[in-house]
Amino acid sequence: DTDRALVLLEEYCKKLRKPEEQQLKKAIRKVMGIFKSSLFQALLGSFKKKARHGTSSHTSLPVALACDVLGCPKD
């Protein structure tokens, strides 16, 4: 669930206070921005629709999204 992932990432970011952790914090915030983007949400909705109709054989949501976007070869 994207919303749950965002909550967990936000909680983790709050714990990153040391100067050497700021680069990681910035990267996590960038990922959070991607998760919140309309493009990501549209891709997620497309994948969920395919999964409900049984047209997607991928077991991993991130892999399935990547394959939808990048056009992975079929097995």
N, CA, C and O atoms as CSV, one atom per row, in Angstrom:
chain,resi,resn,atom,element,x,y,z
A,1,ASP,N,N,0.843,-1.188,0.000
A,1,ASP,CA,C,0.000,0.000,0.000
A,1,ASP,C,C,0.881,1.241,0.000
A,1,ASP,O,O,1.714,1.424,0.888
A,2,THR,N,N,0.693,2.078,-0.989
A,2,THR,CA,C,1.523,3.268,-1.155
A,2,THR,C,C,1.403,4.219,0.031
A,2,THR,O,O,2.402,4.776,0.485
A,3,ASP,N,N,0.193,4.404,0.530
A,3,ASP,CA,C,0.004,5.315,1.659
A,3,ASP,C,C,0.774,4.848,2.883
A,3,ASP,O,O,1.390,5.655,3.579
A,4,ARG,N,N,0.741,3.568,3.143
A,4,ARG,CA,C,1.472,3.009,4.289
A,4,ARG,C,C,2.980,3.170,4.088
A,4,ARG,O,O,3.700,3.504,5.029
A,5,ALA,N,N,3.450,2.937,2.881
A,5,ALA,CA,C,4.877,3.106,2.581
A,5,ALA,C,C,5.300,4.556,2.809
A,5,ALA,O,O,6.377,4.815,3.344
A,6,LEU,N,N,4.457,5.490,2.406
A,6,LEU,CA,C,4.769,6.904,2.602
A,6,LEU,C,C,4.849,7.257,4.082
A,6,LEU,O,O,5.729,8.014,4.493
A,7,VAL,N,N,3.945,6.719,4.874
A,7,VAL,CA,C,3.963,6.970,6.321
A,7,VAL,C,C,5.257,6.435,6.924
A,7,VAL,O,O,5.908,7.118,7.714
A,8,LEU,N,N,5.627,5.216,6.554
A,8,LEU,CA,C,6.846,4.609,7.094
A,8,LEU,C,C,8.095,5.380,6.666
A,8,LEU,O,O,9.007,5.586,7.466
A,9,LEU,N,N,8.132,5.803,5.408
A,9,LEU,CA,C,9.280,6.573,4.937
A,9,LEU,C,C,9.374,7.913,5.656
A,9,LEU,O,O,10.469,8.358,5.999
A,10,GLU,N,N,8.245,8.551,5.883
A,10,GLU,CA,C,8.233,9.828,6.602
A,10,GLU,C,C,8.737,9.650,8.031
A,10,GLU,O,O,9.528,10.458,8.516
A,11,GLU,N,N,8.284,8.600,8.702
A,11,GLU,CA,C,8.740,8.323,10.063
A,11,GLU,C,C,10.252,8.083,10.083
A,11,GLU,O,O,10.951,8.561,10.976
A,12,TYR,N,N,10.742,7.347,9.103
A,12,TYR,CA,C,12.173,7.065,9.023
A,12,TYR,C,C,12.957,8.356,8.776
A,12,TYR,O,O,14.013,8.566,9.373
A,13,CYS,N,N,12.448,9.209,7.906
A,13,CYS,CA,C,13.125,10.474,7.611
A,13,CYS,C,C,13.274,11.345,8.855
A,13,CYS,O,O,14.282,12.032,9.023
A,14,LYS,N,N,12.283,11.314,9.707
A,14,LYS,CA,C,12.332,12.117,10.931
A,14,LYS,C,C,13.479,11.695,11.840
A,14,LYS,O,O,13.970,12.497,12.635
A,15,LYS,N,N,13.904,10.448,11.727
A,15,LYS,CA,C,15.004,9.930,12.556
A,15,LYS,C,C,16.377,10.268,11.987
A,15,LYS,O,O,17.385,10.120,12.678
A,16,LEU,N,N,16.427,10.717,10.744
A,16,LEU,CA,C,17.701,11.020,10.094
A,16,LEU,C,C,18.085,12.469,10.392
A,16,LEU,O,O,17.590,13.395,9.750
A,17,ARG,N,N,18.968,12.654,11.367
A,17,ARG,CA,C,19.325,14.001,11.799
A,17,ARG,C,C,20.810,14.303,11.658
A,17,ARG,O,O,21.203,15.469,11.624
A,18,LYS,N,N,21.630,13.280,11.576
A,18,LYS,CA,C,23.075,13.484,11.492
A,18,LYS,C,C,23.432,14.035,10.116
A,18,LYS,O,O,22.760,13.740,9.128
A,19,PRO,N,N,24.498,14.842,10.058
A,19,PRO,CA,C,24.907,15.407,8.761
A,19,PRO,C,C,25.173,14.340,7.704
A,19,PRO,O,O,24.843,14.541,6.535
A,20,GLU,N,N,25.755,13.223,8.085
A,20,GLU,CA,C,26.061,12.172,7.118
A,20,GLU,C,C,24.808,11.426,6.637
A,20,GLU,O,O,24.880,10.656,5.679
A,21,GLU,N,N,23.681,11.646,7.285
A,21,GLU,CA,C,22.426,11.000,6.893
A,21,GLU,C,C,21.573,11.871,5.959
A,21,GLU,O,O,20.535,11.426,5.469
A,22,GLN,N,N,22.006,13.089,5.720
A,22,GLN,CA,C,21.187,14.023,4.949
A,22,GLN,C,C,21.063,13.639,3.476
A,22,GLN,O,O,20.039,13.907,2.848
A,23,GLN,N,N,22.089,13.019,2.930
A,23,GLN,CA,C,22.003,12.574,1.538
A,23,GLN,C,C,20.953,11.463,1.416
A,23,GLN,O,O,20.167,11.454,0.468
A,24,LEU,N,N,20.938,10.540,2.359
A,24,LEU,CA,C,19.927,9.480,2.376
A,24,LEU,C,C,18.540,10.079,2.548
A,24,LEU,O,O,17.593,9.670,1.875
A,25,LYS,N,N,18.419,11.044,3.445
A,25,LYS,CA,C,17.132,11.704,3.678
A,25,LYS,C,C,16.625,12.369,2.395
A,25,LYS,O,O,15.439,12.293,2.075
A,26,LYS,N,N,17.531,13.017,1.669
A,26,LYS,CA,C,17.160,13.668,0.415
A,26,LYS,C,C,16.684,12.640,-0.610
A,26,LYS,O,O,15.704,12.871,-1.319
A,27,ALA,N,N,17.377,11.511,-0.685
A,27,ALA,CA,C,16.997,10.452,-1.628
A,27,ALA,C,C,15.632,9.871,-1.271
A,27,ALA,O,O,14.817,9.614,-2.158
A,28,ILE,N,N,15.381,9.665,0.005
A,28,ILE,CA,C,14.095,9.121,0.452
A,28,ILE,C,C,12.977,10.109,0.122
A,28,ILE,O,O,11.903,9.705,-0.326
A,29,ARG,N,N,13.221,11.380,0.339
A,29,ARG,CA,C,12.208,12.391,0.017
A,29,ARG,C,C,11.913,12.416,-1.484
A,29,ARG,O,O,10.777,12.660,-1.890
A,30,LYS,N,N,12.935,12.164,-2.306
A,30,LYS,CA,C,12.726,12.110,-3.748
A,30,LYS,C,C,11.830,10.928,-4.103
A,30,LYS,O,O,10.929,11.056,-4.932
A,31,VAL,N,N,12.074,9.780,-3.479
A,31,VAL,CA,C,11.235,8.593,-3.702
A,31,VAL,C,C,9.806,8.876,-3.255
A,31,VAL,O,O,8.851,8.489,-3.928
A,32,MET,N,N,9.665,9.547,-2.129
A,32,MET,CA,C,8.331,9.890,-1.642
A,32,MET,C,C,7.602,10.781,-2.643
A,32,MET,O,O,6.401,10.625,-2.864
A,33,GLY,N,N,8.329,11.705,-3.242
A,33,GLY,CA,C,7.732,12.564,-4.262
A,33,GLY,C,C,7.256,11.772,-5.463
A,33,GLY,O,O,6.204,12.059,-6.035
A,34,ILE,N,N,8.041,10.770,-5.840
A,34,ILE,CA,C,7.650,9.909,-6.955
A,34,ILE,C,C,6.385,9.143,-6.597
A,34,ILE,O,O,5.460,9.055,-7.404
A,35,PHE,N,N,6.341,8.587,-5.386
A,35,PHE,CA,C,5.156,7.839,-4.957
A,35,PHE,C,C,3.910,8.719,-4.974
A,35,PHE,O,O,2.812,8.234,-5.247
A,36,LYS,N,N,4.071,9.997,-4.688
A,36,LYS,CA,C,2.929,10.918,-4.643
A,36,LYS,C,C,2.552,11.459,-6.027
A,36,LYS,O,O,1.492,12.063,-6.192
A,37,SER,N,N,3.411,11.244,-7.006
A,37,SER,CA,C,3.173,11.826,-8.332
A,37,SER,C,C,1.959,11.208,-9.015
A,37,SER,O,O,1.599,10.057,-8.765
A,38,SER,N,N,1.348,11.989,-9.867
A,38,SER,CA,C,0.176,11.506,-10.599
A,38,SER,C,C,0.562,10.402,-11.582
A,38,SER,O,O,-0.236,9.499,-11.833
A,39,LEU,N,N,1.765,10.457,-12.140
A,39,LEU,CA,C,2.212,9.413,-13.062
A,39,LEU,C,C,2.324,8.075,-12.331
A,39,LEU,O,O,1.838,7.057,-12.823
A,40,PHE,N,N,2.957,8.074,-11.168
A,40,PHE,CA,C,3.096,6.835,-10.405
A,40,PHE,C,C,1.728,6.297,-10.015
A,40,PHE,O,O,1.479,5.097,-10.124
A,41,GLN,N,N,0.845,7.170,-9.566
A,41,GLN,CA,C,-0.491,6.743,-9.165
A,41,GLN,C,C,-1.258,6.155,-10.353
A,41,GLN,O,O,-2.000,5.185,-10.195
A,42,ALA,N,N,-1.080,6.738,-11.533
A,42,ALA,CA,C,-1.742,6.213,-12.731
A,42,ALA,C,C,-1.185,4.837,-13.086
A,42,ALA,O,O,-1.944,3.927,-13.420
A,43,LEU,N,N,0.130,4.682,-13.016
A,43,LEU,CA,C,0.741,3.376,-13.297
A,43,LEU,C,C,0.283,2.334,-12.281
A,43,LEU,O,O,-0.001,1.190,-12.638
A,44,LEU,N,N,0.214,2.730,-11.035
A,44,LEU,CA,C,-0.239,1.832,-9.981
A,44,LEU,C,C,-1.680,1.413,-10.230
A,44,LEU,O,O,-2.023,0.240,-10.082
A,45,GLY,N,N,-2.517,2.361,-10.605
A,45,GLY,CA,C,-3.912,2.056,-10.908
A,45,GLY,C,C,-4.032,1.124,-12.092
A,45,GLY,O,O,-4.867,0.219,-12.090
A,46,SER,N,N,-3.211,1.333,-13.102
A,46,SER,CA,C,-3.208,0.468,-14.282
A,46,SER,C,C,-2.805,-0.950,-13.910
A,46,SER,O,O,-3.416,-1.916,-14.367
A,47,PHE,N,N,-1.781,-1.072,-13.085
A,47,PHE,CA,C,-1.328,-2.399,-12.666
A,47,PHE,C,C,-2.398,-3.103,-11.836
A,47,PHE,O,O,-2.666,-4.288,-12.030
A,48,LYS,N,N,-3.007,-2.362,-10.910
A,48,LYS,CA,C,-4.044,-2.975,-10.076
A,48,LYS,C,C,-5.206,-3.465,-10.932
A,48,LYS,O,O,-5.771,-4.528,-10.673
A,49,LYS,N,N,-5.561,-2.686,-11.951
A,49,LYS,CA,C,-6.649,-3.065,-12.845
A,49,LYS,C,C,-6.274,-4.349,-13.595
A,49,LYS,O,O,-7.097,-5.257,-13.715
A,50,LYS,N,N,-5.044,-4.427,-14.095
A,50,LYS,CA,C,-4.579,-5.620,-14.794
A,50,LYS,C,C,-4.569,-6.828,-13.863
A,50,LYS,O,O,-4.957,-7.928,-14.256
A,51,ALA,N,N,-4.123,-6.615,-12.622
A,51,ALA,CA,C,-4.052,-7.710,-11.660
A,51,ALA,C,C,-5.447,-8.250,-11.349
A,51,ALA,O,O,-5.628,-9.460,-11.212
A,52,ARG,N,N,-6.421,-7.365,-11.239
A,52,ARG,CA,C,-7.798,-7.788,-10.972
A,52,ARG,C,C,-8.375,-8.599,-12.115
A,52,ARG,O,O,-9.176,-9.509,-11.900
A,53,HIS,N,N,-7.968,-8.270,-13.325
A,53,HIS,CA,C,-8.484,-8.970,-14.506
A,53,HIS,C,C,-7.625,-10.165,-14.905
A,53,HIS,O,O,-7.901,-10.848,-15.892
A,54,GLY,N,N,-6.574,-10.404,-14.114
A,54,GLY,CA,C,-5.725,-11.560,-14.376
A,54,GLY,C,C,-4.847,-11.437,-15.593
A,54,GLY,O,O,-4.399,-12.450,-16.131
A,55,THR,N,N,-4.583,-10.215,-16.048
A,55,THR,CA,C,-3.746,-10.046,-17.240
A,55,THR,C,C,-2.283,-9.817,-16.888
A,55,THR,O,O,-1.445,-9.710,-17.783
A,56,SER,N,N,-1.963,-9.739,-15.604
A,56,SER,CA,C,-0.574,-9.551,-15.199
A,56,SER,C,C,-0.105,-10.786,-14.449
A,56,SER,O,O,-0.752,-11.220,-13.496
A,57,SER,N,N,1.019,-11.355,-14.877
A,57,SER,CA,C,1.544,-12.556,-14.233
A,57,SER,C,C,2.695,-12.233,-13.286
A,57,SER,O,O,3.322,-13.144,-12.745
A,58,HIS,N,N,2.979,-10.951,-13.079
A,58,HIS,CA,C,4.093,-10.558,-12.228
A,58,HIS,C,C,3.719,-10.736,-10.758
A,58,HIS,O,O,2.584,-10.475,-10.361
A,59,THR,N,N,4.684,-11.183,-9.959
A,59,THR,CA,C,4.421,-11.380,-8.536
A,59,THR,C,C,4.787,-10.164,-7.714
A,59,THR,O,O,4.309,-10.021,-6.588
A,60,SER,N,N,5.617,-9.289,-8.241
A,60,SER,CA,C,6.076,-8.127,-7.503
A,60,SER,C,C,5.549,-6.856,-8.145
A,60,SER,O,O,5.730,-6.637,-9.343
A,61,LEU,N,N,4.897,-6.019,-7.351
A,61,LEU,CA,C,4.356,-4.768,-7.872
A,61,LEU,C,C,5.444,-3.889,-8.464
A,61,LEU,O,O,5.274,-3.410,-9.585
A,62,PRO,N,N,6.569,-3.647,-7.765
A,62,PRO,CA,C,7.603,-2.804,-8.375
A,62,PRO,C,C,8.140,-3.379,-9.686
A,62,PRO,O,O,8.381,-2.637,-10.639
A,63,VAL,N,N,8.326,-4.686,-9.733
A,63,VAL,CA,C,8.802,-5.316,-10.964
A,63,VAL,C,C,7.761,-5.163,-12.060
A,63,VAL,O,O,8.099,-4.860,-13.205
A,64,ALA,N,N,6.512,-5.368,-11.720
A,64,ALA,CA,C,5.434,-5.252,-12.705
A,64,ALA,C,C,5.343,-3.832,-13.242
A,64,ALA,O,O,5.174,-3.634,-14.445
A,65,LEU,N,N,5.452,-2.842,-12.364
A,65,LEU,CA,C,5.400,-1.453,-12.807
A,65,LEU,C,C,6.581,-1.137,-13.710
A,65,LEU,O,O,6.427,-0.491,-14.747
A,66,ALA,N,N,7.758,-1.597,-13.312
A,66,ALA,CA,C,8.950,-1.364,-14.131
A,66,ALA,C,C,8.782,-2.003,-15.500
A,66,ALA,O,O,9.126,-1.396,-16.515
A,67,CYS,N,N,8.255,-3.224,-15.537
A,67,CYS,CA,C,8.064,-3.904,-16.811
A,67,CYS,C,C,7.007,-3.213,-17.659
A,67,CYS,O,O,7.148,-3.138,-18.880
A,68,ASP,N,N,5.964,-2.715,-17.040
A,68,ASP,CA,C,4.946,-1.976,-17.796
A,68,ASP,C,C,5.558,-0.729,-18.429
A,68,ASP,O,O,5.278,-0.405,-19.583
A,69,VAL,N,N,6.389,-0.040,-17.667
A,69,VAL,CA,C,6.982,1.199,-18.151
A,69,VAL,C,C,8.082,0.923,-19.174
A,69,VAL,O,O,8.160,1.588,-20.207
A,70,LEU,N,N,8.936,-0.067,-18.880
A,70,LEU,CA,C,10.099,-0.314,-19.717
A,70,LEU,C,C,9.845,-1.321,-20.832
A,70,LEU,O,O,10.665,-1.460,-21.739
A,71,GLY,N,N,8.721,-2.020,-20.773
A,71,GLY,CA,C,8.428,-3.002,-21.812
A,71,GLY,C,C,9.304,-4.235,-21.715
A,71,GLY,O,O,9.941,-4.620,-22.695
A,72,CYS,N,N,9.344,-4.855,-20.556
A,72,CYS,CA,C,10.155,-6.064,-20.367
A,72,CYS,C,C,9.698,-7.168,-21.319
A,72,CYS,O,O,8.511,-7.273,-21.628
A,73,PRO,N,N,10.630,-7.982,-21.779
A,73,PRO,CA,C,10.254,-9.087,-22.666
A,73,PRO,C,C,9.383,-10.098,-21.934
A,73,PRO,O,O,9.531,-10.308,-20.730
A,74,LYS,N,N,8.480,-10.717,-22.672
A,74,LYS,CA,C,7.601,-11.747,-22.108
A,74,LYS,C,C,8.365,-13.046,-21.960
A,74,LYS,O,O,9.238,-13.357,-22.771
A,75,ASP,N,N,8.036,-13.815,-20.914
A,75,ASP,CA,C,8.690,-15.128,-20.689
A,75,ASP,C,C,8.230,-16.141,-21.706
A,75,ASP,O,O,8.669,-17.291,-21.675
